[in-house]
Every structure is written in C-alpha cells, then in structure tokens.
Amino acid sequence: MAARRAGSVLIVSESDDLHGTAMAATLREHHGLSAIHFDLRDFPRESGSFRLDRLGTTRSLSHLMGLDDVRSVWWRRPHLSKVPAGVRAADDDFRQAECDGFIQGMLWSIPANWVNDPGADRTAARKIVQLETALRAGFAVPETLITNDPDEARSFAESRPGRVVYKRTGTSRAEFAETRIITPADYDRLTGIRSAPTTFQDYIDAECDLRVVWVDGVEWTVRIDSQAGVGRVDSRLDTSVDFVPEHLPASVSKSLATLMGALGLSFGVLDIRLGLDGEYYFLEVNPQGQFAYLEIKTGLPIFRSLANLLVDGDGAVEDY
C-alpha cells in the first residue's frame, strides 16, 4: 500500500462535534493519518488566502497546515463563517456574504473526493426532493402533504383513512422537534404553519424502524425495536430498546442505491419504517446524519467504513 501523507483528510464540522472527533481518532488508528478538523466559525477570526498564478493555486488558513495536500473532505456539519456584528445591518450582511463567498469558494475549489459534494448535500437535504426521488426510485412512501395552508392541512388530515403525523420540513439546527400524531386539538393551532410550512404524512403502523448508514454502496442497517418503547411514533425518542444489525431485502437495497445515486450522495443516514403490511417505507435521508450511537449499540464498524471511503475510496471493511 502506498504511503499516505499526513493531513490528507479534511473534516469540516463544529470543533466539538463528537462524530468529527471520533473520525479523526479512527483515521489515526487505522490509517496513520492526522486529519485537519476545521470549524467554519473560526473564519474570519483566523486569516486566510487563496492565490492563483502561472504555477497553479495555493490555499492557506493561519491556524491550519496542509490544505493544499487535502485529497478527501468530509463535509460533516458545516456552519457559516462567524462575522462579528457591526453597527449597520447592511454592512453585516455584506461582510457575511464576502466571508462566506471566500471560505466556501476556497474549500469547494479543492480537487478532492468530497463526502458529500456540497451542492448535492444542500439539494438532497430538502425533504421534498428526497420524497419525490424516493418514489421514483421504487420506494414505498407514505402519502404526504407539505403546506403552509391551514385549511389544506386540515382537509388532508380529516380525509385520510388512518392517523396522520406532522413533523418539520426544514433541516436546520433548530431545537429538536419530535414527530407527532395530529389530534383534533391541534386543528386550532394550524394557523401557525402559515409562516412555517409543515409536513403531514400518513402514519405507518410498524413492525419496527430501520436506520441505514449508506457509505457509497455499503449498507450498515440497524433494526430498532421502536414499538417496544415510547418511540412508537418517533424512534429517536427511545434508545433503550433493542438495536440489532439487519440486512435489507434485495429489492429495497436496489431502491436505496437508485435513490442515493440520483441524489448524488456518497454518504447518508436513512430512516425506513417496516410496516405491519410488510412494506418498507422511506421516511427521510440526512446527508449529515448521526450514527455514532448505532455503532455503540451494535458494534458495527461504521466509522472505519467511512474512514476507508475517505482514504481509499471504498467503504468496505475487510473483516465484515
């Protein structure tokens, strides 16, 4: 195996991100690499430069070494740069745009293997794009309405033959919001969706929930016994139930590969619900999803798989 250069993997995430820290440790242990961990909020407090001349290009940030040696990037949980507030809002907006344009442009211009490509990551994070693409990929998808029209939301909920859940449509780092079943008491509060478009969806009576970590064709699937605890509607609410490794049926794996290819994602964390009717229902995919707890619960080598993808371009793990 060819010798690798130190600092050849860049992790763009919050400085205190557990996943970023664990990935850096995995790269050191299994590949002998010292990753570069960059929080975009460090700029413009730290200085940076991009230079282009007849010899090529160079990139530098005052507190980081080796940007020009980066060969792969984990676009994990990027922030905007953190520009100090000034006196005039218009000036703040201008400086924020200039800083974001510089730091994002400098990073995105690196000719590296991106996990994920920032453009694909941004598009794929939109729930409407996910649902439409999943349906075309052959997944079963619960009947869904996403709207800011209170009357249409109420009409949808009242017209469905079974229960209906409501949940967030956006993917920002806002406060956690659980998925809930809509009740008649909620109808009086529907006026609030006028400025916050909300997702309404048929509730799927489940056998269990599945969380799948996709690493460029390698599926790490965990079966969550969500119906045995308080997370029957939203499996994220109860991690005390059983988590066990699982395998998807070939037809579902095919739809998954088609979906991720169409979205342009080499990595993502998917939520799939196995209904009592035996159907596998796509719920969502998060290009920056959490998975450390899945490895802790099951022992699956997910960090090693992703590290292998970043270093060797292949997420397979030899002893699995």
Number of C-alpha atoms within 10 A of each C-alpha: 3 4 7 11 14 16 21 21 27 27 24 21 22 20 16 9 14 13 19 22 16 13 21 21 18 21 21 15 12 11 17 15 19 18 23 19 22 19 19 20 17 18 20 19 12 11 11 16 12 14 10 9 7 5 6 7 12 14 18 16 18 11 10 13 12 17 19 14 17 19 18 22 26 26 18 21 19 18 15 16 22 16 19 10 12 11 7 8 10 10 12 15 14 10 17 19 14 13 18 19 12 18 19 15 12 18 16 15 10 19 13 18 17 19 25 20 18 17 10 16 22 12 15 23 20 16 20 18 12 22 22 13 18 25 16 14 19 16 25 19 21 17 13 17 17 18 17 18 17 19 12 14 22 17 10 17 22 15 11 13 8 11 16 22 19 21 18 17 16 15 12 9 8 7 6 8 8 15 18 14 17 19 12 10 8 11 14 10 10 17 15 13 15 12 9 14 17 22 21 26 23 20 20 21 16 20 18 18 26 26 22 25 26 25 24 21 17 21 21 22 22 23 22 26 22 26 18 14 15 15 20 18 20 17 23 14 14 17 17 14 15 15 21 16 18 15 14 17 9 9 11 19 16 14 19 23 19 18 23 23 14 16 19 16 22 23 27 24 21 19 17 23 25 18 16 12 10 10 17 21 22 24 18 19 26 19 27 19 15 13 17 16 11 24 16 12 15 14 11 18 18 24 21 19 22 28 27 20 23 23 19 12 13 16 24 21 15 6 5 6
